[in-house]
Amino acid sequence: MSFRLRVLGLLMLVAMAATAATAWLILRQANRQIEETVTAGRQEISRITGELRDYGFAHGTWDGLSPTVAELAKDTGQRIRVATETDGLLADSDALAGRAPRALSSQPAVLVDPRPQLRFPEGQVRRISMKQTVKAIADYRAAASYAACLTRAGVQVTAGPDAMGVPRISADRRTAQCAEPTGGLDPRAEQDNAAVLQCESQQRFTACLQRVFSERVASSAPPRLEIRLGVRDESPPTLAAAPTTVVAAGVALSVILGALVLSRAVLRPVRAMTLAAKDLGEGDLGRRVPVSGRDEIAQLGGAFNHMADSLQAGEERQRRLTGDIAHELRTPLANLRGYLEALRDGIVEPTPDLLASLHEEALLQQRIVEDLQDLALAEAGALTYHPAEVDLRELLEAGRTAHRAQAETAGVALELEAPGPVTVVADPDRLRQVVGNLVGNALRATAAGGTVTLAVAPRGELAVVEVRDTGRGISAEDLPHLFDRFWRADASRGRATGGSGLGLSIARQIVTDHRGTIEARSTVGVGTTFTIVLPAAPETDGGSGAR
């Protein structure tokens, strides 16, 4: 499976999981809100019907109901239309609020029955006689008529149920304008009592008494109400699944498009690097990838280009090295071949001077091969070192002694500046090789009467060695190539006067392997200074560690 498909599949999986989790949370929250809304609506309906029933229970009439309806509509925000079962309008909250009545909702009307429910003490149902029921009817008739009279007269009325559930009216008797009526027993009470006594169970007996009571008080109690709540086209508290589905689909589509764009943005440079890597493997070392931005892909592209640059530079160095080696060996080998053929053919006499010259030429070729081997081992990290504590002052003194004869022959003063011992941990033979190469180059570059100075001094935790000469100097454009293989500052100088051209390359690699640095400063006509910086050896309790 391709990388793009894997990325797309992973992002789609994440998107679907996130969308499903979001949809579940939304549905859960919405359902909770709907349940709360429905509960609140039921509570509002219960409050409206309860207060209207209490009004009818207490006042015995629906006269003066409008203020109660208006207050309920204001508190609940519902449109309330109150009418009798025969559609006799009693109050409408829209009309009370001074606006045109809106169309009613399609919800069924809620019935409110103000007639009291008889209470039967538990365990005493069969002891209750029809006479007590008839008395309750009479009491209710009297109480309802009394409450209606007081309400119509503007008296504040309160009511509380007695043991049978019949309302007991309380009012300010100083403002009451009618007396409490009294009533007698209904002449049909005995017949109803006989009917009740025929009930076979407590439930049927209770229902029978309630039915008789309701029939007797129907003419006195306020009529039942039909309450219509809400308006037409009012949105019910339901959850529409379509918006959630559309949002989920939109999120999934957005993630898919984002995944395609992301995979395209990621795979384009990856594909370019893949093609470039194939071309590099086939030998096209000049192939590079375009790099833009600063993200990880851009860093990868930059690293790839840097790697390609290194490969190309290494290939060019190897090609140049091969050419340089061929150039360095071709001429002396051709000379050797020519002389040997001339000796074989008897054209040239094998004089001692000729044989010594040929031997010297062979030694030079051997030196080039050995230097190449040392350089290859050093660059591969395979050059053998034997580290020990080395006093650089003694090492420079030994180098001065070894080159004194050459300096005297050239008429060059060879001086040493070493105020005190400076110790490092290094391979003494390899350091002598480096110093010998630098001193030899300095003597060859310095004319008679000049000076070559060997100096060493500590610098904090470092040891600094300098080889200074007063020779002709090196131009600024030649300094960067000073440590290249087979490079010579004076192209006219041959192997006999300029060495193999590998000494400085080997010296730099040896110093680098000792965790040091080597650099050159030069001014044409003034001279050149080579500076070697090495880590100084740690001091011991017994002194500086010098030998």
WOBELNOR-V241086 format. One record per residue. N is the residue number from 1. PHI is phi in radians with two decimals (999 if undefined). OMEGA is omega in whole degrees, -180 to 180 (999 if undefined). NEAR is the number of other ideal C-beta (glycine too) atoms within 12 Angstrom. Layout:
<<N;PHI;OMEGA;NEAR> <N;PHI;OMEGA;NEAR>>
This chain:
<<1;999;-177;9> <2;-1.26;-180;13> <3;-1.08;-179;19> <4;-1.07;-180;22> <5;-1.14;179;15> <6;-1.14;178;16> <7;-1.11;180;26> <8;-1.08;179;26> <9;-1.11;179;19> <10;-1.12;-180;20> <11;-1.16;177;28> <12;-1.12;178;25> <13;-1.07;178;18> <14;-1.09;-179;20> <15;-1.12;-180;26> <16;-1.16;178;22> <17;-1.12;179;18> <18;-1.15;180;19> <19;-1.15;180;28> <20;-1.10;179;19> <21;-1.12;179;16> <22;-1.13;179;21> <23;-1.09;179;26> <24;-1.10;179;16> <25;-1.11;180;16> <26;-1.14;180;23> <27;-1.10;-180;22> <28;-1.11;180;16> <29;-1.15;-180;16> <30;-1.14;178;21> <31;-1.09;178;19> <32;-1.11;179;16> <33;-1.16;178;17> <34;-1.12;178;20> <35;-1.06;178;17> <36;-1.14;179;15> <37;-1.15;179;19> <38;-1.11;179;18> <39;-1.09;178;15> <40;-1.11;178;18> <41;-1.11;178;24> <42;-1.14;178;19> <43;-1.13;177;17> <44;-1.12;178;26> <45;-1.08;179;28> <46;-1.08;179;20> <47;-1.17;-178;25> <48;-1.08;-178;37> <49;-1.15;-180;32> <50;-1.14;-179;21> <51;-1.20;177;29> <52;-1.17;178;39> <53;-1.14;178;32> <54;-1.07;179;25> <55;-1.13;179;36> <56;-1.13;180;39> <57;-1.12;-175;37> <58;-1.47;-172;36> <59;-1.73;179;37> <60;1.27;179;38> <61;-2.76;177;28> <62;-1.71;177;34> <63;-1.12;180;23> <64;1.33;-177;27> <65;-1.38;-172;36> <66;-1.00;179;24> <67;-1.01;178;16> <68;-1.12;179;32> <69;-1.11;-180;37> <70;-1.09;-180;24> <71;-1.17;178;22> <72;-1.11;179;33> <73;-1.12;179;33> <74;-1.19;-177;17> <75;-1.27;-174;17> <76;-1.69;-177;26> <77;1.33;-180;18> <78;-1.63;168;36> <79;-1.51;-174;35> <80;-2.06;174;47> <81;-2.10;-177;38> <82;-1.95;180;45> <83;-2.53;176;28> <84;-1.40;180;25> <85;-1.12;177;18> <86;-1.62;178;11> <87;1.14;173;15> <88;-1.46;-175;16> <89;-1.19;177;25> <90;-1.85;-180;34> <91;-2.83;178;34> <92;-2.43;-175;29> <93;-1.10;178;37> <94;-1.12;179;25> <95;-1.12;179;21> <96;-1.16;179;25> <97;-1.47;177;21> <98;1.47;177;10> <99;-2.17;-178;13> <100;-1.16;-180;11> <101;-1.05;178;21> <102;-1.46;180;22> <103;-1.12;-178;15> <104;-1.30;177;27> <105;-1.28;-179;22> <106;-1.47;179;14> <107;-1.20;-179;20> <108;-1.14;-179;13> <109;-1.23;177;24> <110;-1.73;-178;30> <111;-1.53;177;21> <112;-2.18;180;36> <113;-1.91;-178;25> <114;-1.41;-177;38> <115;-1.19;-176;36> <116;-1.24;175;36> <117;-1.71;-180;25> <118;-1.12;178;34> <119;-1.92;179;22> <120;-2.05;-180;27> <121;-1.00;-177;16> <122;-1.11;180;11> <123;1.49;-178;9> <124;-2.17;-176;16> <125;-1.08;-175;26> <126;-1.30;179;19> <127;-1.44;-178;16> <128;-1.39;-176;32> <129;-1.61;177;22> <130;-1.12;-180;30> <131;-1.12;179;24> <132;-1.17;178;31> <133;-1.14;-180;41> <134;-1.11;178;34> <135;-1.11;178;28> <136;-1.10;178;41> <137;-1.10;-179;40> <138;-1.11;179;29> <139;-1.09;180;35> <140;-1.15;178;42> <141;-0.98;-179;32> <142;-1.14;-178;28> <143;-1.14;-180;40> <144;-1.11;179;40> <145;-1.11;-180;30> <146;-1.10;-179;37> <147;-1.14;178;44> <148;-1.11;180;34> <149;-1.08;-180;27> <150;-1.13;-179;35> <151;-1.11;-180;34> <152;-1.14;179;20> <153;-1.49;178;23> <154;1.49;-180;16> <155;-1.54;177;25> <156;-1.26;-174;20> <157;-2.06;170;35> <158;-2.24;-177;20> <159;-2.49;175;31> <160;-2.51;-177;18> <161;-1.31;175;23> <162;-1.57;-177;19> <163;-1.10;179;18> <164;-1.60;-180;28> <165;1.62;179;29> <166;-1.38;-178;37> <167;-1.17;172;40> <168;-1.89;-171;26> <169;-1.55;173;36> <170;-2.16;-178;19> <171;-2.68;176;30> <172;-1.35;-173;15> <173;-1.20;178;17> <174;-1.25;-180;10> <175;-1.88;180;15> <176;-1.25;-177;22> <177;-2.00;176;17> <178;-2.56;-178;21> <179;-1.48;-180;14> <180;-1.28;-179;22> <181;-1.27;176;22> <182;-2.13;-179;14> <183;-2.51;180;22> <184;-1.72;-180;15> <185;-1.38;177;23> <186;-1.25;-179;25> <187;-1.13;180;10> <188;-1.61;-175;18> <189;-1.07;-176;26> <190;-1.15;178;17> <191;-1.12;179;15> <192;-1.13;-180;28> <193;-1.12;178;25> <194;-1.14;179;16> <195;-1.13;-179;20> <196;-1.14;-177;33> <197;-1.14;179;22> <198;-1.45;179;14> <199;-1.11;-176;24> <200;-1.60;-179;12> <201;-2.56;-179;12> <202;-1.10;-179;20> <203;-1.12;180;13> <204;-1.13;180;18> <205;-1.11;179;28> <206;-1.11;179;25> <207;-1.10;180;20> <208;-1.11;179;29> <209;-1.07;180;38> <210;-1.12;-179;30> <211;-1.14;179;23> <212;-1.10;-179;32> <213;-1.09;-179;39> <214;-1.13;180;26> <215;-1.15;-177;21> <216;-1.30;-176;32> <217;-1.67;-176;38> <218;-1.06;-177;21> <219;-1.30;-178;16> <220;-1.79;-176;32> <221;-1.29;175;35> <222;-1.10;-180;39> <223;-1.16;177;26> <224;-1.17;-178;27> <225;-1.81;168;37> <226;-2.03;-177;27> <227;-1.83;177;45> <228;-1.88;-178;36> <229;-2.01;176;37> <230;1.48;-179;32> <231;-2.24;-179;25> <232;-1.18;180;16> <233;1.16;175;11> <234;-1.29;-175;19> <235;-1.20;176;13> <236;-1.28;-179;16> <237;-1.32;178;20> <238;-2.18;-180;15> <239;-1.80;178;23> <240;-1.48;-179;16> <241;-1.35;-177;15> <242;-1.06;179;11> <243;-1.03;179;15> <244;-1.10;178;24> <245;-1.12;180;18> <246;-1.09;179;15> <247;-1.10;180;19> <248;-1.08;178;27> <249;-1.11;178;18> <250;-1.11;178;18> <251;-1.11;180;27> <252;-1.09;179;26> <253;-1.11;179;18> <254;-1.08;179;20> <255;-1.14;179;28> <256;-1.12;178;25> <257;-1.09;177;18> <258;-1.07;179;20> <259;-1.13;178;29> <260;-1.12;179;20> <261;-1.12;-180;18> <262;-1.10;-180;22> <263;-1.12;177;26> <264;-1.13;-179;19> <265;-1.13;-179;21> <266;-1.39;-172;27> <267;-1.37;-180;23> <268;-1.05;177;21> <269;-1.18;178;29> <270;-1.13;178;24> <271;-1.13;178;22> <272;-1.09;179;24> <273;-1.18;177;29> <274;-1.11;179;20> <275;-1.13;179;20> <276;-1.12;179;28> <277;-1.11;177;24> <278;-1.11;179;14> <279;-1.13;177;20> <280;-1.09;179;25> <281;-1.12;179;14> <282;-1.58;174;12> <283;1.87;179;12> <284;-1.48;-176;17> <285;-1.33;178;24> <286;-1.56;-177;17> <287;-1.33;177;25> <288;-2.33;178;24> <289;-1.98;177;29> <290;-1.21;-178;19> <291;-2.17;177;23> <292;-2.53;-180;15> <293;1.56;-178;14> <294;-2.27;-178;11> <295;-1.40;-176;15> <296;-1.11;179;15> <297;-1.14;178;26> <298;-1.11;177;20> <299;-1.11;177;16> <300;-1.10;178;24> <301;-1.11;177;30> <302;-1.09;178;23> <303;-1.11;178;18> <304;-1.12;179;29> <305;-1.10;177;27> <306;-1.11;177;17> <307;-1.09;179;22> <308;-1.12;177;27> <309;-1.08;180;20> <310;-1.12;178;16> <311;-1.10;-179;25> <312;-1.15;179;21> <313;-1.11;178;16> <314;-1.10;178;16> <315;-1.13;179;19> <316;-1.16;177;17> <317;-1.11;179;20> <318;-1.13;179;18> <319;-1.14;179;16> <320;-1.17;179;20> <321;-1.10;179;25> <322;-1.07;178;17> <323;-1.14;179;16> <324;-1.12;180;26> <325;-1.10;179;27> <326;-1.06;-180;17> <327;-1.16;-178;20> <328;-1.17;-176;31> <329;-1.61;-173;27> <330;-1.09;-175;16> <331;-1.16;180;19> <332;-1.14;178;30> <333;-1.19;177;22> <334;-1.13;177;17> <335;-1.10;179;23> <336;-1.02;-179;25> <337;-1.09;-179;18> <338;-1.10;179;19> <339;-1.12;-179;26> <340;-1.13;177;20> <341;-1.14;179;14> <342;-1.16;177;17> <343;-1.13;-180;18> <344;-1.12;-177;12> <345;-1.47;178;11> <346;1.37;-179;9> <347;-1.29;-179;13> <348;-2.03;178;18> <349;-1.44;179;13> <350;-1.34;179;18> <351;-1.32;178;12> <352;-1.04;180;10> <353;-1.13;179;13> <354;-1.14;179;21> <355;-1.11;178;18> <356;-1.13;178;13> <357;-1.15;178;20> <358;-1.13;178;26> <359;-1.12;179;17> <360;-1.12;179;19> <361;-1.14;178;28> <362;-1.14;177;22> <363;-1.11;178;19> <364;-1.12;178;29> <365;-1.12;177;26> <366;-1.10;179;17> <367;-1.10;178;25> <368;-1.07;-179;33> <369;-1.10;179;21> <370;-1.13;177;19> <371;-1.11;177;32> <372;-1.07;178;28> <373;-1.13;178;20> <374;-1.08;-180;31> <375;-1.14;179;34> <376;-1.11;178;22> <377;-1.14;-179;20> <378;-1.15;-180;30> <379;-1.19;178;24> <380;-1.49;-179;13> <381;1.30;-177;13> <382;-1.88;179;14> <383;-1.26;-175;23> <384;-1.43;177;15> <385;-2.17;177;25> <386;-2.20;-174;14> <387;-1.22;177;20> <388;-2.79;176;19> <389;-1.26;-176;28> <390;-2.21;173;36> <391;-1.51;-176;31> <392;-1.13;178;47> <393;-1.11;178;30> <394;-1.15;-179;27> <395;-1.13;178;40> <396;-1.18;177;40> <397;-1.07;178;24> <398;-1.14;177;25> <399;-1.14;177;35> <400;-1.10;180;34> <401;-1.11;-177;21> <402;-1.17;-177;22> <403;-1.85;-177;34> <404;-1.09;-178;22> <405;-1.09;179;13> <406;-1.10;179;23> <407;-1.14;-179;31> <408;-1.16;178;16> <409;-1.11;-179;13> <410;-1.44;-179;27> <411;1.28;-177;16> <412;-1.96;178;31> <413;-1.38;180;25> <414;-1.97;-173;34> <415;-2.00;180;26> <416;-2.23;175;32> <417;-2.08;-178;24> <418;-2.56;-176;28> <419;-1.14;-178;12> <420;-2.81;180;17> <421;-1.21;176;27> <422;-2.30;-172;38> <423;-1.88;173;31> <424;-2.32;174;39> <425;-1.81;-175;25> <426;-2.79;175;35> <427;-1.48;-175;25> <428;-1.10;-179;28> <429;-1.12;-179;21> <430;-1.21;177;33> <431;-1.16;176;39> <432;-1.11;177;29> <433;-1.10;180;34> <434;-1.15;-178;41> <435;-1.08;179;44> <436;-1.05;179;30> <437;-1.12;-179;37> <438;-1.17;-179;44> <439;-1.16;179;42> <440;-1.09;178;33> <441;-1.10;-179;37> <442;-1.14;179;45> <443;-1.14;180;38> <444;-1.22;-177;32> <445;-1.54;-175;37> <446;-1.84;180;33> <447;-1.37;179;21> <448;-1.02;-177;15> <449;1.60;179;13> <450;-1.49;-175;28> <451;-2.37;171;26> <452;-2.08;-175;43> <453;-2.03;172;32> <454;-1.83;-176;40> <455;-2.33;175;31> <456;-2.50;180;40> <457;-2.77;176;25> <458;-1.37;176;29> <459;-2.48;-176;18> <460;1.16;179;11> <461;-1.63;-178;17> <462;-2.10;174;22> <463;-2.08;-174;43> <464;-2.03;177;30> <465;-2.02;178;46> <466;-2.21;172;34> <467;-2.13;-176;46> <468;-1.94;175;34> <469;-2.33;178;39> <470;-1.93;-177;28> <471;-1.40;-174;33> <472;-1.34;179;23> <473;1.44;-178;28> <474;-2.19;-179;32> <475;-1.19;-178;18> <476;-1.09;-179;15> <477;-1.29;179;11> <478;-1.59;-177;21> <479;-1.02;-180;23> <480;-1.07;-178;14> <481;-1.73;-172;21> <482;-1.08;-176;31> <483;-1.77;177;32> <484;-1.30;-179;23> <485;-1.19;176;36> <486;1.06;179;32> <487;-1.61;177;27> <488;-2.27;179;28> <489;-1.10;179;32> <490;-1.93;-176;20> <491;-1.15;-178;13> <492;-1.38;-177;8> <493;-1.45;-179;18> <494;-1.65;-178;20> <495;-1.18;-176;26> <496;-1.22;-179;16> <497;-1.89;-175;20> <498;-2.03;179;24> <499;1.33;-177;33> <500;-1.44;-176;38> <501;1.46;-180;37> <502;-1.98;-173;36> <503;-1.06;-179;40> <504;-1.19;177;40> <505;-1.10;179;33> <506;-1.17;-180;37> <507;-1.08;179;40> <508;-1.07;-179;29> <509;-1.18;179;32> <510;-1.15;179;40> <511;-1.10;179;36> <512;-1.08;178;25> <513;-1.14;176;29> <514;-1.61;179;34> <515;1.03;179;20> <516;-2.13;178;29> <517;-2.32;176;23> <518;-2.40;180;34> <519;-2.55;-177;26> <520;-2.27;172;34> <521;-2.18;-177;21> <522;-2.66;174;31> <523;-2.28;-178;19> <524;-1.06;-180;18> <525;1.49;-179;14> <526;-1.96;180;18> <527;2.53;-176;28> <528;-2.29;177;36> <529;-2.22;173;30> <530;-1.74;-178;41> <531;-2.09;177;26> <532;-1.96;178;41> <533;-2.06;-180;28> <534;-2.21;174;37> <535;-1.19;179;24> <536;-1.28;178;32> <537;-1.25;178;28> <538;-1.12;-179;15> <539;-1.25;177;16> <540;-1.80;-179;13> <541;-1.10;-176;7> <542;-1.56;180;8> <543;2.47;-175;15> <544;-1.41;180;22> <545;1.57;180;23> <546;-1.29;178;25> <547;-1.68;999;19>>
